[in-house]
């Protein structure tokens, strides 16, 4: 692990907006400092209301 970052989105959504987010996702910007070498990005997101966690693991180009 090269770095660890966290960002909390403390927001409540109306039911219709929440359903759109569930169906289409939610965009959130986070700056990441590139590191030399062959790196991968692992991102985990937790929904505090349900406790559900989603993850993605992807290569990072420089």
PyMOL Python script that loads the backbone (N, CA, C, O; Angstrom):
from pymol import cmd

cmd.read_pdbstr("""\
ATOM      1  N   UNK A   1       0.855  -1.167   0.000  1.00  0.00           N
ATOM      2  CA  UNK A   1       0.000   0.000   0.000  1.00  0.00           C
ATOM      3  C   UNK A   1       0.901   1.231   0.000  1.00  0.00           C
ATOM      4  O   UNK A   1       1.772   1.384   0.857  1.00  0.00           O
ATOM      5  N   UNK A   2       0.675   2.091  -0.969  1.00  0.00           N
ATOM      6  CA  UNK A   2       1.454   3.321  -1.075  1.00  0.00           C
ATOM      7  C   UNK A   2       0.826   4.465  -0.290  1.00  0.00           C
ATOM      8  O   UNK A   2       1.530   5.302   0.275  1.00  0.00           O
ATOM      9  N   UNK A   3      -0.490   4.495  -0.262  1.00  0.00           N
ATOM     10  CA  UNK A   3      -1.181   5.579   0.434  1.00  0.00           C
ATOM     11  C   UNK A   3      -2.598   5.139   0.761  1.00  0.00           C
ATOM     12  O   UNK A   3      -3.148   4.228   0.141  1.00  0.00           O
ATOM     13  N   UNK A   4      -3.165   5.800   1.739  1.00  0.00           N
ATOM     14  CA  UNK A   4      -4.553   5.546   2.101  1.00  0.00           C
ATOM     15  C   UNK A   4      -5.240   6.886   2.251  1.00  0.00           C
ATOM     16  O   UNK A   4      -4.729   7.785   2.919  1.00  0.00           O
ATOM     17  N   UNK A   5      -6.388   7.017   1.635  1.00  0.00           N
ATOM     18  CA  UNK A   5      -7.170   8.253   1.731  1.00  0.00           C
ATOM     19  C   UNK A   5      -8.605   7.882   2.064  1.00  0.00           C
ATOM     20  O   UNK A   5      -9.081   6.806   1.704  1.00  0.00           O
ATOM     21  N   UNK A   6      -9.267   8.762   2.736  1.00  0.00           N
ATOM     22  CA  UNK A   6     -10.697   8.561   2.963  1.00  0.00           C
ATOM     23  C   UNK A   6     -11.402   9.897   2.820  1.00  0.00           C
ATOM     24  O   UNK A   6     -10.831  10.957   3.074  1.00  0.00           O
ATOM     25  N   UNK A   7     -12.642   9.817   2.412  1.00  0.00           N
ATOM     26  CA  UNK A   7     -13.456  11.016   2.256  1.00  0.00           C
ATOM     27  C   UNK A   7     -14.891  10.630   2.584  1.00  0.00           C
ATOM     28  O   UNK A   7     -15.455   9.728   1.963  1.00  0.00           O
ATOM     29  N   UNK A   8     -15.467  11.299   3.539  1.00  0.00           N
ATOM     30  CA  UNK A   8     -16.831  11.003   3.958  1.00  0.00           C
ATOM     31  C   UNK A   8     -17.797  11.941   3.260  1.00  0.00           C
ATOM     32  O   UNK A   8     -17.583  13.152   3.213  1.00  0.00           O
ATOM     33  N   UNK A   9     -18.847  11.376   2.724  1.00  0.00           N
ATOM     34  CA  UNK A   9     -19.928  12.163   2.130  1.00  0.00           C
ATOM     35  C   UNK A   9     -21.117  12.016   3.066  1.00  0.00           C
ATOM     36  O   UNK A   9     -21.838  11.019   3.021  1.00  0.00           O
ATOM     37  N   UNK A  10     -21.313  13.010   3.907  1.00  0.00           N
ATOM     38  CA  UNK A  10     -22.380  12.970   4.904  1.00  0.00           C
ATOM     39  C   UNK A  10     -23.591  13.677   4.316  1.00  0.00           C
ATOM     40  O   UNK A  10     -23.774  14.881   4.499  1.00  0.00           O
ATOM     41  N   UNK A  11     -24.399  12.930   3.624  1.00  0.00           N
ATOM     42  CA  UNK A  11     -25.512  13.530   2.885  1.00  0.00           C
ATOM     43  C   UNK A  11     -26.706  12.591   2.919  1.00  0.00           C
ATOM     44  O   UNK A  11     -26.552  11.373   2.828  1.00  0.00           O
ATOM     45  N   UNK A  12     -27.872  13.151   3.049  1.00  0.00           N
ATOM     46  CA  UNK A  12     -29.117  12.393   2.923  1.00  0.00           C
ATOM     47  C   UNK A  12     -29.777  12.783   1.612  1.00  0.00           C
ATOM     48  O   UNK A  12     -29.729  13.947   1.213  1.00  0.00           O
ATOM     49  N   UNK A  13     -30.388  11.824   0.943  1.00  0.00           N
ATOM     50  CA  UNK A  13     -31.022  12.074  -0.343  1.00  0.00           C
ATOM     51  C   UNK A  13     -32.497  11.712  -0.271  1.00  0.00           C
ATOM     52  O   UNK A  13     -32.889  10.770   0.418  1.00  0.00           O
ATOM     53  N   UNK A  14     -33.306  12.476  -0.993  1.00  0.00           N
ATOM     54  CA  UNK A  14     -34.712  12.109  -1.140  1.00  0.00           C
ATOM     55  C   UNK A  14     -34.776  10.766  -1.852  1.00  0.00           C
ATOM     56  O   UNK A  14     -33.855  10.400  -2.582  1.00  0.00           O
ATOM     57  N   UNK A  15     -35.854  10.040  -1.642  1.00  0.00           N
ATOM     58  CA  UNK A  15     -35.994   8.679  -2.156  1.00  0.00           C
ATOM     59  C   UNK A  15     -35.761   8.583  -3.664  1.00  0.00           C
ATOM     60  O   UNK A  15     -35.074   7.671  -4.123  1.00  0.00           O
ATOM     61  N   UNK A  16     -36.327   9.516  -4.442  1.00  0.00           N
ATOM     62  CA  UNK A  16     -36.171   9.444  -5.897  1.00  0.00           C
ATOM     63  C   UNK A  16     -34.724   9.685  -6.330  1.00  0.00           C
ATOM     64  O   UNK A  16     -34.233   9.038  -7.255  1.00  0.00           O
ATOM     65  N   UNK A  17     -34.046  10.617  -5.660  1.00  0.00           N
ATOM     66  CA  UNK A  17     -32.636  10.883  -5.962  1.00  0.00           C
ATOM     67  C   UNK A  17     -31.783   9.682  -5.555  1.00  0.00           C
ATOM     68  O   UNK A  17     -30.866   9.294  -6.279  1.00  0.00           O
ATOM     69  N   UNK A  18     -32.084   9.097  -4.400  1.00  0.00           N
ATOM     70  CA  UNK A  18     -31.344   7.917  -3.949  1.00  0.00           C
ATOM     71  C   UNK A  18     -31.479   6.780  -4.964  1.00  0.00           C
ATOM     72  O   UNK A  18     -30.497   6.101  -5.264  1.00  0.00           O
ATOM     73  N   UNK A  19     -32.663   6.573  -5.483  1.00  0.00           N
ATOM     74  CA  UNK A  19     -32.865   5.510  -6.479  1.00  0.00           C
ATOM     75  C   UNK A  19     -32.065   5.790  -7.753  1.00  0.00           C
ATOM     76  O   UNK A  19     -31.540   4.858  -8.363  1.00  0.00           O
ATOM     77  N   UNK A  20     -31.963   7.053  -8.162  1.00  0.00           N
ATOM     78  CA  UNK A  20     -31.134   7.402  -9.317  1.00  0.00           C
ATOM     79  C   UNK A  20     -29.663   7.097  -9.040  1.00  0.00           C
ATOM     80  O   UNK A  20     -28.956   6.601  -9.917  1.00  0.00           O
ATOM     81  N   UNK A  21     -29.205   7.391  -7.828  1.00  0.00           N
ATOM     82  CA  UNK A  21     -27.817   7.109  -7.454  1.00  0.00           C
ATOM     83  C   UNK A  21     -27.566   5.605  -7.459  1.00  0.00           C
ATOM     84  O   UNK A  21     -26.534   5.150  -7.952  1.00  0.00           O
ATOM     85  N   UNK A  22     -28.492   4.841  -6.921  1.00  0.00           N
ATOM     86  CA  UNK A  22     -28.354   3.383  -6.922  1.00  0.00           C
ATOM     87  C   UNK A  22     -28.270   2.859  -8.358  1.00  0.00           C
ATOM     88  O   UNK A  22     -27.474   1.967  -8.649  1.00  0.00           O
ATOM     89  N   UNK A  23     -29.085   3.409  -9.244  1.00  0.00           N
ATOM     90  CA  UNK A  23     -29.124   2.935 -10.630  1.00  0.00           C
ATOM     91  C   UNK A  23     -27.945   3.422 -11.463  1.00  0.00           C
ATOM     92  O   UNK A  23     -27.420   2.674 -12.288  1.00  0.00           O
ATOM     93  N   UNK A  24     -27.520   4.675 -11.255  1.00  0.00           N
ATOM     94  CA  UNK A  24     -26.524   5.281 -12.146  1.00  0.00           C
ATOM     95  C   UNK A  24     -25.198   5.614 -11.474  1.00  0.00           C
ATOM     96  O   UNK A  24     -24.212   5.867 -12.166  1.00  0.00           O
ATOM     97  N   UNK A  25     -25.149   5.619 -10.143  1.00  0.00           N
ATOM     98  CA  UNK A  25     -23.918   5.935  -9.423  1.00  0.00           C
ATOM     99  C   UNK A  25     -23.866   7.389  -8.993  1.00  0.00           C
ATOM    100  O   UNK A  25     -24.749   8.185  -9.312  1.00  0.00           O
ATOM    101  N   UNK A  26     -22.812   7.714  -8.261  1.00  0.00           N
ATOM    102  CA  UNK A  26     -22.596   9.050  -7.720  1.00  0.00           C
ATOM    103  C   UNK A  26     -21.157   9.440  -8.014  1.00  0.00           C
ATOM    104  O   UNK A  26     -20.232   8.706  -7.665  1.00  0.00           O
ATOM    105  N   UNK A  27     -20.959  10.583  -8.649  1.00  0.00           N
ATOM    106  CA  UNK A  27     -19.608  11.059  -8.973  1.00  0.00           C
ATOM    107  C   UNK A  27     -19.030  11.805  -7.775  1.00  0.00           C
ATOM    108  O   UNK A  27     -19.695  12.642  -7.165  1.00  0.00           O
ATOM    109  N   UNK A  28     -17.778  11.483  -7.450  1.00  0.00           N
ATOM    110  CA  UNK A  28     -17.074  12.143  -6.364  1.00  0.00           C
ATOM    111  C   UNK A  28     -15.630  12.322  -6.794  1.00  0.00           C
ATOM    112  O   UNK A  28     -14.988  11.358  -7.212  1.00  0.00           O
ATOM    113  N   UNK A  29     -15.104  13.546  -6.697  1.00  0.00           N
ATOM    114  CA  UNK A  29     -13.738  13.840  -7.123  1.00  0.00           C
ATOM    115  C   UNK A  29     -12.779  13.667  -5.952  1.00  0.00           C
ATOM    116  O   UNK A  29     -13.035  14.148  -4.848  1.00  0.00           O
ATOM    117  N   UNK A  30     -11.656  12.964  -6.208  1.00  0.00           N
ATOM    118  CA  UNK A  30     -10.608  12.820  -5.207  1.00  0.00           C
ATOM    119  C   UNK A  30      -9.259  12.867  -5.916  1.00  0.00           C
ATOM    120  O   UNK A  30      -9.009  12.071  -6.821  1.00  0.00           O
ATOM    121  N   UNK A  31      -8.387  13.791  -5.513  1.00  0.00           N
ATOM    122  CA  UNK A  31      -7.048  13.883  -6.091  1.00  0.00           C
ATOM    123  C   UNK A  31      -6.156  12.787  -5.518  1.00  0.00           C
ATOM    124  O   UNK A  31      -6.157  12.531  -4.314  1.00  0.00           O
ATOM    125  N   UNK A  32      -5.389  12.140  -6.409  1.00  0.00           N
ATOM    126  CA  UNK A  32      -4.467  11.090  -6.009  1.00  0.00           C
ATOM    127  C   UNK A  32      -3.104  11.417  -6.589  1.00  0.00           C
ATOM    128  O   UNK A  32      -2.990  11.695  -7.783  1.00  0.00           O
ATOM    129  N   UNK A  33      -2.070  11.387  -5.765  1.00  0.00           N
ATOM    130  CA  UNK A  33      -0.709  11.659  -6.222  1.00  0.00           C
ATOM    131  C   UNK A  33      -0.154  10.418  -6.931  1.00  0.00           C
ATOM    132  O   UNK A  33      -0.102   9.346  -6.328  1.00  0.00           O
ATOM    133  N   UNK A  34       0.262  10.541  -8.201  1.00  0.00           N
ATOM    134  CA  UNK A  34       0.809   9.380  -8.912  1.00  0.00           C
ATOM    135  C   UNK A  34       2.142   8.946  -8.308  1.00  0.00           C
ATOM    136  O   UNK A  34       2.928   9.778  -7.854  1.00  0.00           O
ATOM    137  N   UNK A  35       2.386   7.656  -8.308  1.00  0.00           N
ATOM    138  CA  UNK A  35       3.621   7.093  -7.794  1.00  0.00           C
ATOM    139  C   UNK A  35       4.320   6.356  -8.935  1.00  0.00           C
ATOM    140  O   UNK A  35       3.653   5.765  -9.783  1.00  0.00           O
ATOM    141  N   UNK A  36       5.647   6.383  -8.969  1.00  0.00           N
ATOM    142  CA  UNK A  36       6.347   5.660 -10.019  1.00  0.00           C
ATOM    143  C   UNK A  36       6.163   4.153  -9.859  1.00  0.00           C
ATOM    144  O   UNK A  36       6.033   3.643  -8.746  1.00  0.00           O
ATOM    145  N   UNK A  37       6.154   3.449 -10.997  1.00  0.00           N
ATOM    146  CA  UNK A  37       6.025   1.993 -10.955  1.00  0.00           C
ATOM    147  C   UNK A  37       4.698   1.527 -11.505  1.00  0.00           C
ATOM    148  O   UNK A  37       3.884   2.317 -11.983  1.00  0.00           O
ATOM    149  N   UNK A  38       4.503   0.240 -11.425  1.00  0.00           N
ATOM    150  CA  UNK A  38       3.288  -0.407 -11.921  1.00  0.00           C
ATOM    151  C   UNK A  38       2.278  -0.454 -10.774  1.00  0.00           C
ATOM    152  O   UNK A  38       2.359  -1.329  -9.912  1.00  0.00           O
ATOM    153  N   UNK A  39       1.335   0.477 -10.762  1.00  0.00           N
ATOM    154  CA  UNK A  39       0.419   0.621  -9.634  1.00  0.00           C
ATOM    155  C   UNK A  39      -1.010   0.232  -9.985  1.00  0.00           C
ATOM    156  O   UNK A  39      -1.419   0.225 -11.146  1.00  0.00           O
ATOM    157  N   UNK A  40      -1.738  -0.087  -8.948  1.00  0.00           N
ATOM    158  CA  UNK A  40      -3.166  -0.368  -9.073  1.00  0.00           C
ATOM    159  C   UNK A  40      -3.896   0.480  -8.032  1.00  0.00           C
ATOM    160  O   UNK A  40      -3.359   0.785  -6.967  1.00  0.00           O
ATOM    161  N   UNK A  41      -5.110   0.846  -8.361  1.00  0.00           N
ATOM    162  CA  UNK A  41      -5.959   1.609  -7.453  1.00  0.00           C
ATOM    163  C   UNK A  41      -7.042   0.679  -6.934  1.00  0.00           C
ATOM    164  O   UNK A  41      -7.742   0.038  -7.718  1.00  0.00           O
ATOM    165  N   UNK A  42      -7.182   0.603  -5.642  1.00  0.00           N
ATOM    166  CA  UNK A  42      -8.273  -0.157  -5.039  1.00  0.00           C
ATOM    167  C   UNK A  42      -9.146   0.831  -4.291  1.00  0.00           C
ATOM    168  O   UNK A  42      -8.673   1.544  -3.406  1.00  0.00           O
ATOM    169  N   UNK A  43     -10.406   0.872  -4.641  1.00  0.00           N
ATOM    170  CA  UNK A  43     -11.355   1.810  -4.061  1.00  0.00           C
ATOM    171  C   UNK A  43     -12.475   1.018  -3.401  1.00  0.00           C
ATOM    172  O   UNK A  43     -13.044   0.107  -4.003  1.00  0.00           O
ATOM    173  N   UNK A  44     -12.785   1.369  -2.168  1.00  0.00           N
ATOM    174  CA  UNK A  44     -13.887   0.742  -1.444  1.00  0.00           C
ATOM    175  C   UNK A  44     -14.834   1.835  -0.972  1.00  0.00           C
ATOM    176  O   UNK A  44     -14.402   2.893  -0.514  1.00  0.00           O
ATOM    177  N   UNK A  45     -16.116   1.568  -1.088  1.00  0.00           N
ATOM    178  CA  UNK A  45     -17.145   2.523  -0.675  1.00  0.00           C
ATOM    179  C   UNK A  45     -18.132   1.798   0.227  1.00  0.00           C
ATOM    180  O   UNK A  45     -18.580   0.696  -0.090  1.00  0.00           O
ATOM    181  N   UNK A  46     -18.471   2.424   1.360  1.00  0.00           N
ATOM    182  CA  UNK A  46     -19.434   1.831   2.272  1.00  0.00           C
ATOM    183  C   UNK A  46     -20.643   2.742   2.421  1.00  0.00           C
ATOM    184  O   UNK A  46     -20.508   3.949   2.623  1.00  0.00           O
ATOM    185  N   UNK A  47     -21.818   2.148   2.320  1.00  0.00           N
ATOM    186  CA  UNK A  47     -23.070   2.846   2.584  1.00  0.00           C
ATOM    187  C   UNK A  47     -23.341   2.682   4.078  1.00  0.00           C
ATOM    188  O   UNK A  47     -23.685   1.591   4.531  1.00  0.00           O
ATOM    189  N   UNK A  48     -23.187   3.764   4.841  1.00  0.00           N
ATOM    190  CA  UNK A  48     -23.348   3.669   6.294  1.00  0.00           C
ATOM    191  C   UNK A  48     -24.756   3.264   6.706  1.00  0.00           C
ATOM    192  O   UNK A  48     -24.935   2.648   7.757  1.00  0.00           O
ATOM    193  N   UNK A  49     -25.756   3.595   5.901  1.00  0.00           N
ATOM    194  CA  UNK A  49     -27.131   3.259   6.261  1.00  0.00           C
ATOM    195  C   UNK A  49     -27.367   1.758   6.207  1.00  0.00           C
ATOM    196  O   UNK A  49     -28.022   1.199   7.086  1.00  0.00           O
ATOM    197  N   UNK A  50     -26.833   1.099   5.175  1.00  0.00           N
ATOM    198  CA  UNK A  50     -27.056  -0.339   5.009  1.00  0.00           C
ATOM    199  C   UNK A  50     -25.861  -1.180   5.443  1.00  0.00           C
ATOM    200  O   UNK A  50     -26.006  -2.374   5.708  1.00  0.00           O
ATOM    201  N   UNK A  51     -24.678  -0.565   5.518  1.00  0.00           N
ATOM    202  CA  UNK A  51     -23.470  -1.309   5.835  1.00  0.00           C
ATOM    203  C   UNK A  51     -22.869  -2.008   4.629  1.00  0.00           C
ATOM    204  O   UNK A  51     -21.826  -2.651   4.747  1.00  0.00           O
ATOM    205  N   UNK A  52     -23.509  -1.895   3.465  1.00  0.00           N
ATOM    206  CA  UNK A  52     -23.013  -2.546   2.260  1.00  0.00           C
ATOM    207  C   UNK A  52     -21.737  -1.864   1.768  1.00  0.00           C
ATOM    208  O   UNK A  52     -21.590  -0.646   1.868  1.00  0.00           O
ATOM    209  N   UNK A  53     -20.816  -2.672   1.235  1.00  0.00           N
ATOM    210  CA  UNK A  53     -19.536  -2.183   0.731  1.00  0.00           C
ATOM    211  C   UNK A  53     -19.379  -2.618  -0.719  1.00  0.00           C
ATOM    212  O   UNK A  53     -19.687  -3.756  -1.075  1.00  0.00           O
ATOM    213  N   UNK A  54     -18.896  -1.700  -1.552  1.00  0.00           N
ATOM    214  CA  UNK A  54     -18.567  -2.015  -2.941  1.00  0.00           C
ATOM    215  C   UNK A  54     -17.109  -1.680  -3.178  1.00  0.00           C
ATOM    216  O   UNK A  54     -16.600  -0.713  -2.611  1.00  0.00           O
ATOM    217  N   UNK A  55     -16.416  -2.470  -4.018  1.00  0.00           N
ATOM    218  CA  UNK A  55     -15.010  -2.226  -4.283  1.00  0.00           C
ATOM    219  C   UNK A  55     -14.723  -2.302  -5.782  1.00  0.00           C
ATOM    220  O   UNK A  55     -15.478  -2.900  -6.548  1.00  0.00           O
ATOM    221  N   UNK A  56     -13.615  -1.682  -6.177  1.00  0.00           N
ATOM    222  CA  UNK A  56     -13.102  -1.779  -7.541  1.00  0.00           C
ATOM    223  C   UNK A  56     -11.582  -1.786  -7.448  1.00  0.00           C
ATOM    224  O   UNK A  56     -11.001  -1.113  -6.597  1.00  0.00           O
ATOM    225  N   UNK A  57     -10.951  -2.542  -8.319  1.00  0.00           N
ATOM    226  CA  UNK A  57      -9.495  -2.633  -8.388  1.00  0.00           C
ATOM    227  C   UNK A  57      -9.120  -2.425  -9.845  1.00  0.00           C
ATOM    228  O   UNK A  57      -9.543  -3.197 -10.705  1.00  0.00           O
ATOM    229  N   UNK A  58      -8.318  -1.375 -10.142  1.00  0.00           N
ATOM    230  CA  UNK A  58      -8.030  -1.029 -11.533  1.00  0.00           C
ATOM    231  C   UNK A  58      -6.574  -0.585 -11.688  1.00  0.00           C
ATOM    232  O   UNK A  58      -5.998  -0.027 -10.754  1.00  0.00           O
ATOM    233  N   UNK A  59      -5.974  -0.828 -12.857  1.00  0.00           N
ATOM    234  CA  UNK A  59      -4.623  -0.339 -13.105  1.00  0.00           C
ATOM    235  C   UNK A  59      -4.620   1.184 -13.206  1.00  0.00           C
ATOM    236  O   UNK A  59      -5.604   1.796 -13.623  1.00  0.00           O
ATOM    237  N   UNK A  60      -3.496   1.784 -12.817  1.00  0.00           N
ATOM    238  CA  UNK A  60      -3.337   3.237 -12.887  1.00  0.00           C
ATOM    239  C   UNK A  60      -2.199   3.541 -13.850  1.00  0.00           C
ATOM    240  O   UNK A  60      -1.073   3.087 -13.646  1.00  0.00           O
ATOM    241  N   UNK A  61      -2.484   4.302 -14.889  1.00  0.00           N
ATOM    242  CA  UNK A  61      -1.433   4.724 -15.816  1.00  0.00           C
ATOM    243  C   UNK A  61      -0.861   6.048 -15.340  1.00  0.00           C
ATOM    244  O   UNK A  61      -1.520   6.817 -14.641  1.00  0.00           O
ATOM    245  N   UNK A  62       0.394   6.296 -15.739  1.00  0.00           N
ATOM    246  CA  UNK A  62       1.043   7.522 -15.270  1.00  0.00           C
ATOM    247  C   UNK A  62       0.972   8.594 -16.284  1.00  0.00           C
ATOM    248  O   UNK A  62       1.470   9.696 -16.054  1.00  0.00           O
TER     249      UNK A  62
END
""", "prot")
cmd.dss("prot")
cmd.show_as("cartoon", "prot")
cmd.util.cbc("prot")
cmd.orient("prot")
